[in-house]
């Protein structure tokens, strides 16, 4: 009876172990890159600290994926940040950014010291995410940057 119970527990746990092999985490940047390429052009590069990053274009809009909390070898990172920048415009001011951040669930807007706008989206990779989850994240990111651009344009037209 004890052997049967152990076998049942192992059989129930096996699908979880098999699924873990399909997860994408910060040790498999090529898998992150491939998902990004499914939404436009993307290439792997390094930032000024030597950490990996992805430079891409989504429907004509340039964006970057920066990887954070990386090990010393820069081969494993626990998180990533998707960022897209806009050159300063009267339409995207502090009021616009505050309004955006109060209304929009994904994609935090900010202004730098020069008044240039950025939208960012943090993603936790520790423990891994499924490919479907990462694809959904990229699709959300696509909609965020397109929506930000459209709302900024609408705000420009209104001024």
C-alpha positions in Angstrom: 0.0 0.0 0.0 2.9 2.4 0.9 4.5 1.7 -2.6 1.2 2.5 -4.3 0.8 5.8 -2.4 4.4 6.8 -3.3 3.8 5.9 -6.9 0.6 8.0 -7.0 2.5 11.0 -5.5 5.3 10.7 -8.0 2.9 10.3 -10.9 1.0 13.4 -9.8 4.2 15.4 -9.4 5.7 14.4 -12.8 3.7 16.8 -15.0 5.0 19.7 -12.8 8.6 18.6 -13.4 8.0 18.3 -17.1 6.5 21.8 -17.3 9.5 23.3 -15.4 11.7 22.4 -18.4 9.5 24.6 -20.6 10.0 27.7 -18.5 11.9 30.7 -19.7 14.1 32.5 -17.1 17.0 34.9 -17.1 19.5 32.1 -17.9 18.0 31.7 -21.4 18.2 35.1 -23.0 18.0 33.5 -26.4 14.5 32.3 -25.6 13.5 35.8 -24.5 15.1 37.1 -27.7 13.1 34.7 -29.8 9.8 35.7 -28.2 10.7 39.4 -28.8 11.4 38.6 -32.5 7.9 37.2 -32.7 6.7 40.8 -32.3 9.2 42.6 -34.6 12.9 43.0 -35.0 15.1 42.3 -32.0 18.8 41.7 -31.3 20.8 40.9 -28.3 23.4 43.5 -27.2 25.1 44.8 -24.0 24.4 47.9 -21.9 27.2 50.2 -20.6 27.7 48.0 -17.5 28.1 44.9 -19.7 24.7 43.5 -18.8 22.7 41.9 -21.6 19.9 43.9 -23.3 17.7 43.5 -26.3 17.1 46.3 -28.8 14.0 46.0 -30.8 11.2 47.5 -32.8 7.5 46.9 -32.4 5.3 48.2 -35.2 7.9 50.9 -35.9 8.4 51.9 -32.3 11.9 51.4 -30.8 12.2 49.8 -27.4 14.8 48.1 -25.2 14.8 45.2 -22.8 17.3 45.7 -19.9 18.1 42.7 -17.7 18.6 43.3 -14.0 19.9 41.4 -10.9 22.4 39.5 -13.1 25.1 37.2 -11.8 28.8 38.3 -12.1 29.2 36.4 -15.4 26.1 38.3 -16.8 24.6 34.9 -17.9 21.7 34.8 -15.5 19.3 37.6 -14.6 16.3 37.6 -12.3 14.3 40.4 -14.0 13.9 42.5 -17.0 12.6 46.0 -17.8 11.0 46.9 -21.1 11.5 50.6 -21.9 10.5 52.9 -24.8 11.5 56.5 -24.9 9.9 59.6 -26.5 11.7 62.9 -27.3 10.3 65.9 -25.3 7.0 67.2 -26.6 4.5 69.7 -25.1 1.9 67.0 -25.2 3.6 64.7 -22.8 4.0 66.8 -19.6 3.8 65.9 -15.9 0.0 66.2 -16.0 -0.2 63.7 -18.9 2.3 61.3 -17.2 0.4 61.5 -13.8 -2.9 60.9 -15.6 -1.5 58.0 -17.5 -0.1 56.4 -14.3 -3.4 56.8 -12.5 -5.5 55.2 -15.3 -3.2 52.6 -16.9 -2.5 49.3 -15.2 0.6 48.2 -17.2 3.4 50.5 -18.3 4.6 53.2 -16.0 5.3 56.6 -17.6 8.0 59.0 -16.5 9.8 62.1 -17.5 13.6 62.5 -17.3 15.4 65.7 -16.3 15.2 67.0 -19.9 11.5 66.3 -20.1 11.8 63.3 -22.4 9.1 60.7 -21.7 9.6 57.0 -21.2 7.2 54.1 -20.6 8.6 51.1 -18.7 7.3 47.6 -17.7 9.1 45.4 -15.2 9.0 41.6 -15.5 10.1 39.1 -12.9 11.9 36.1 -14.5 13.0 34.5 -11.2 11.8 30.9 -11.2 10.8 31.2 -14.9 7.7 32.0 -16.9 6.0 30.0 -19.6 6.5 30.9 -23.2 2.8 31.7 -23.4 3.1 34.0 -20.4 6.1 35.8 -22.0 4.3 36.1 -25.3 1.3 37.6 -23.5 3.6 40.0 -21.7 5.1 41.1 -25.0 1.6 41.6 -26.5 0.6 43.7 -23.5 3.9 45.7 -24.0 3.0 46.2 -27.6 -0.5 47.5 -26.7 1.0 49.8 -24.0 3.5 51.6 -26.2 1.0 51.9 -29.1 -1.6 53.3 -26.6 0.9 55.7 -25.1 1.8 57.0 -28.5 -1.8 57.3 -29.6 -2.8 59.2 -26.4 0.3 61.5 -26.7 -0.7 62.3 -30.3 -4.3 62.9 -29.3 -3.0 65.2 -26.6 -0.8 67.0 -29.2 -3.8 67.5 -31.5 -5.8 68.9 -28.6 -3.2 71.6 -27.8 
